[in-house]
Amino acid sequence: MIIIGFESSCDETGVAAVCTESGLLSHALHSQIAMHREYGGVVPELASRDHIRRVAPLTREVLSRAGLGMDDLGAVAYTAGPGLAGALLVGASFASAFAWARGVPAIPIHHLEGHLLSPLLADPAPAFPFVALLVSGGHTQLMRVDGVGRYELLGETLDDAAGEAFDKSAKLMGLGYPGGPELSRLAERGDPRAQALPRPMLHSGDLDFSFSGLKTAVLTRMKAIESAGGGAPDPGAVADLAAATEAAIIDVLAAKSLAALRQTGLSRLVVAGGVGANRPLRRRLMDAMPALGGEVFFPPLELCTDNGAMIAWAAAQRVRTGLADLSVHEGSFAVHPRWDLRAVCAP
């Protein structure tokens, strides 16, 4: 079966086509970064309007690249949540209307399940079971994954997600939007040992995270740098602070992920979500695996951020395992701006 998938949960419009047997056929993505940069963050109303403008042209592009016609599609998938309500409604309504017009099923997909299963698109792909680190702008969770729809929460952030810690720290340093990538680029020029920052909950004995205290420490250090420079912060000191911030976040993510492997007795770690594109994090985890006799898997870099491929692929996995409702509904759909991943677990 060929499935077309739509992702519109926040500030990226993604469309992709996959085959349940052969994998990804084509995908296209439009990022709204340039539009939101002027405001220093995502403006929900503008995001929704831009999704409306982009979704149809991206659909035509995906079908053309894959050499597909409308009659080739067996199902339509869309992100039903979590995310921005207006943005979700754009993708859900377009996908549901598309499916109803073609007489094929529309499959709602949990955004985090899309991220969770996206490393299965990599070569090599991980086998079940594995531990998954879901780490993005809005989520930081460790999950045990025994199969499609078989997810167990091991630990999660108690406050800010790792991606928020990157973005908020970057804003404190006066960096542009999106903050995380800007902070990582600046960190390449800094010395992480020049600034002492906390590693919240590093030795808590559980698999939960906390990053709000780190953000507060960054604020304190940044004020000291500004004061020392008479209001004009020394660029070298800011680069050192960026490097120290990145190192602190990576230390916690890596330590908790390795602890999850030891606790579960599993040998495979999957990292998914936007922060999974962070190269120092990837190096840290890859370097740690030989000592544990384990393996770590990442989605392709282009599929770390929100994209249609992960939504279409998650739907394909649900179809293959019999977890997808393949009945055709006449235009009815729902979105869930807040949606617990456990709600989509197999019974």
C-alpha positions in Angstrom: 0.0 0.0 0.0 1.2 3.5 -0.8 0.4 6.1 1.9 0.8 9.9 1.7 1.5 11.6 5.0 1.0 15.2 6.2 2.8 16.9 9.1 1.7 20.4 10.2 2.0 20.4 14.0 4.1 23.5 14.4 6.3 25.5 12.0 7.1 23.0 9.2 4.9 21.7 6.5 5.9 18.2 5.5 4.4 15.9 2.9 5.8 12.4 2.0 4.8 9.2 0.2 5.8 5.8 1.5 5.2 2.2 0.5 4.4 -0.3 3.2 6.8 -2.7 1.6 9.6 -0.6 0.1 9.8 2.4 2.3 10.1 6.1 1.6 9.3 7.1 -2.0 9.6 10.9 -1.8 9.2 13.8 0.6 9.1 17.6 0.6 9.4 20.0 3.4 8.9 23.8 3.9 10.3 25.4 7.0 8.9 28.6 8.3 12.1 29.7 10.1 12.6 32.8 8.0 9.1 34.0 8.6 9.2 33.5 12.4 12.7 34.8 12.9 11.4 38.4 12.8 9.3 37.7 15.9 11.9 35.6 17.8 9.7 32.6 17.9 6.7 30.8 16.4 3.5 32.9 15.9 0.7 30.3 15.8 -1.7 32.3 13.5 1.1 32.9 11.0 2.1 29.3 11.1 -1.4 28.1 10.4 -1.8 30.5 7.4 1.5 29.4 5.9 0.5 25.7 6.2 -2.6 26.5 4.1 -0.4 28.1 1.4 2.1 25.3 1.3 0.3 22.0 1.7 -1.2 21.7 -1.8 1.9 22.6 -3.8 4.0 20.3 -1.6 1.5 17.5 -2.3 1.8 17.9 -6.0 5.6 18.0 -5.7 5.7 14.7 -3.7 3.4 12.9 -6.1 5.4 14.2 -9.1 8.8 13.1 -7.6 7.5 9.7 -6.9 5.8 9.3 -10.2 2.5 8.7 -8.5 -1.1 9.5 -9.5 -4.1 10.0 -7.2 -5.3 6.5 -7.9 -2.0 5.0 -6.6 -2.7 6.1 -3.0 -4.2 3.5 -0.6 -4.4 5.7 2.5 -3.7 9.2 3.8 -2.0 9.9 7.2 -1.8 13.1 9.2 -0.5 14.4 12.5 -3.5 14.6 14.8 -1.4 15.9 17.8 0.2 17.1 19.9 0.9 20.5 18.5 -0.5 24.0 17.8 -4.3 23.6 17.4 -4.6 25.8 14.3 -1.7 24.2 12.6 -2.9 20.7 13.3 -6.3 21.6 11.9 -4.8 22.6 8.6 -3.1 19.3 8.0 -6.0 17.2 9.5 -8.7 18.9 7.4 -6.7 18.8 4.2 -5.8 15.1 4.7 -9.3 14.1 5.7 -10.8 15.9 2.7 -8.2 14.4 0.4 -8.9 10.9 1.8 -12.7 11.3 1.6 -12.5 12.6 -2.0 -10.4 9.6 -3.0 -12.4 7.0 -1.0 -9.4 5.9 1.0 -8.9 5.8 4.8 -7.4 8.7 6.8 -5.1 7.6 9.6 -4.4 10.0 12.5 -0.9 9.7 13.8 0.7 10.8 17.1 3.5 13.3 16.4 5.8 11.6 18.9 5.1 8.1 17.5 6.3 9.6 14.1 9.6 10.6 15.7 9.8 7.4 17.7 9.6 5.2 14.5 11.6 7.5 12.2 15.0 5.7 12.8 13.4 2.7 11.2 13.9 4.6 7.9 17.7 4.5 8.5 20.0 2.0 7.0 20.7 0.0 9.1 17.5 0.2 11.0 17.2 -0.9 14.6 15.3 -4.1 15.6 12.8 -4.2 18.4 13.1 -4.0 21.4 15.1 -0.8 22.0 15.3 2.2 24.3 14.3 5.5 22.6 15.5 9.0 23.6 12.8 11.4 22.3 14.5 14.8 22.4 13.0 17.8 20.7 12.0 21.4 21.3 8.9 20.4 23.4 9.6 16.9 24.6 12.4 15.0 26.4 11.4 11.4 27.2 13.0 8.0 27.5 10.8 5.1 26.2 11.1 1.4 26.1 9.9 0.3 22.7 9.0 -3.4 22.2 7.2 -2.9 18.9 4.8 -0.7 17.1 2.3 0.6 19.6 4.1 -1.0 22.5 5.7 1.9 24.4 6.6 2.2 28.1 7.6 5.5 29.6 10.9 5.2 31.5 11.5 8.9 32.3 10.7 12.4 31.1 11.5 16.0 31.8 9.9 17.6 34.9 10.0 21.1 33.4 11.8 22.4 30.3 12.6 20.0 27.4 16.2 19.8 26.2 15.3 21.7 23.1 13.7 24.5 25.2 16.9 24.6 27.3 18.9 25.2 24.1 16.5 27.8 22.7 16.0 29.7 25.9 19.7 29.7 26.7 20.4 31.0 23.3 17.9 33.8 23.7 19.6 34.8 27.0 22.9 35.0 25.1 21.4 37.3 22.5 21.5 34.7 19.7 19.0 34.6 16.8 16.1 32.3 16.1 16.1 29.3 16.0 18.3 29.4 19.1 19.4 25.8 19.4 21.3 25.5 16.1 22.7 29.0 16.7 24.0 28.0 20.2 25.6 24.9 18.8 27.4 26.8 16.1 28.7 29.3 18.6 29.7 26.5 21.0 32.2 25.2 18.4 34.3 28.3 19.1 34.1 28.1 22.9 35.7 26.2 25.7 33.1 24.2 27.7 35.5 24.1 30.8 35.6 27.9 31.0 32.2 28.1 32.7 30.9 25.8 35.5 27.3 25.0 34.9 25.0 22.5 36.8 23.9 19.1 35.5 20.4 19.0 36.9 19.3 15.5 38.2 22.4 13.9 36.8 22.7 11.7 40.0 19.0 11.6 40.9 18.9 7.8 40.6 16.0 7.8 38.2 15.5 8.5 34.5 13.8 11.8 34.7 15.2 15.1 33.5 15.2 18.8 34.6 16.6 21.7 32.7 15.0 24.8 34.2 17.9 25.1 36.8 20.4 25.1 34.0 18.6 28.0 32.3 18.7 30.0 35.5 22.4 29.3 35.8 23.0 30.5 32.2 21.1 33.7 33.1 23.3 34.3 36.1 26.5 33.7 34.1 25.3 35.9 31.2 24.6 38.8 33.5 28.1 38.5 35.0 29.6 38.5 31.4 27.6 41.6 30.5 28.6 43.3 33.8 32.3 42.5 33.2 32.1 44.0 29.7 30.3 47.2 30.8 27.1 46.1 29.0 29.0 44.8 25.9 29.6 41.1 26.5 33.0 39.7 25.4 32.3 37.4 22.4 34.8 34.9 23.6 33.1 34.6 27.0 29.7 34.1 25.3 31.1 31.4 23.1 32.5 29.7 26.2 29.1 29.9 27.9 27.5 28.4 24.8 30.0 25.5 24.8 29.4 24.9 28.5 25.6 25.0 28.1 25.7 22.5 25.3 28.1 20.2 27.2 25.8 20.3 30.3 22.7 19.3 28.3 24.6 16.5 26.5 26.1 15.2 29.7 22.6 14.7 31.2 21.0 13.3 28.0 23.9 10.8 27.5 24.0 9.7 31.2 20.3 9.1 31.4 20.2 7.3 28.1 23.0 4.9 29.1 21.4 4.4 32.5 18.2 3.4 30.7 20.0 0.8 28.7 21.6 -0.7 31.9 18.2 -0.6 33.7 16.3 -2.4 30.9 19.1 -4.7 29.9 18.7 -3.7 26.3 21.5 -3.1 23.9 20.0 -0.8 21.3 19.4 2.9 21.7 17.4 5.0 19.3 17.7 8.8 19.3 14.9 10.8 17.6 13.6 14.4 17.5 15.2 17.7 16.5 18.0 17.6 19.1 19.0 14.2 17.7 20.7 16.2 14.9 23.2 17.6 17.4 26.5 16.3 16.3 28.3 16.4 19.7 25.4 14.4 21.2 25.7 11.8 18.4 29.5 11.5 18.9 29.1 11.1 22.7 26.6 8.3 22.4 28.5 6.5 19.6 31.7 6.7 21.6 29.9 5.2 24.7 28.4 2.2 22.9 31.4 -0.1 22.6 31.9 -0.2 26.4 28.3 -1.3 26.8 28.3 -3.7 23.9 25.4 -1.8 22.4 24.4 0.1 19.3 22.9 3.6 18.8 20.7 4.5 15.8 19.6 7.9 14.5 17.2 9.0 11.7 18.9 10.5 8.7 19.8 14.2 9.5 17.1 15.5 7.1 14.4 13.5 9.0 15.4 14.6 12.5 13.1 17.7 12.5 9.4 17.5 11.9 8.6 16.0 8.5 5.9 14.2 6.6 8.1 11.1 6.1 7.9 10.1 9.7 4.1 10.5 9.7 3.5 8.4 6.6 6.0 5.8 7.9 4.3 5.5 11.3 1.0 5.0 9.5 2.6 2.3 7.3 3.9 0.5 10.4 0.4 0.6 11.9 -1.1 -0.7 8.7 1.5 -3.6 8.6 0.8 -4.6 12.2 -3.0 -4.3 12.0 -3.2 -1.3 14.3 -4.7 1.2 11.8 -8.4 1.8 11.3 -8.8 1.4 7.5 -12.5 2.2 7.3 -13.4 5.3 5.2 -15.0 8.1 7.1 -17.0 10.8 5.5 -15.0 13.9 6.5 -15.0 13.4 10.3 -11.7 14.1 12.1 -10.3 15.4 15.4 -7.0 17.0 16.5 -5.4 16.7 20.0 -3.1 19.7 20.9 -2.3 17.8 24.1 -2.1 14.0 23.6 -0.4 11.4 25.8 1.6 8.9 23.7 0.2 6.1 25.9 -3.2 6.8 24.3 -2.1 5.2 21.0 -0.5 2.1 22.6 -1.7 -1.2 21.4 -4.4 -2.8 23.7 
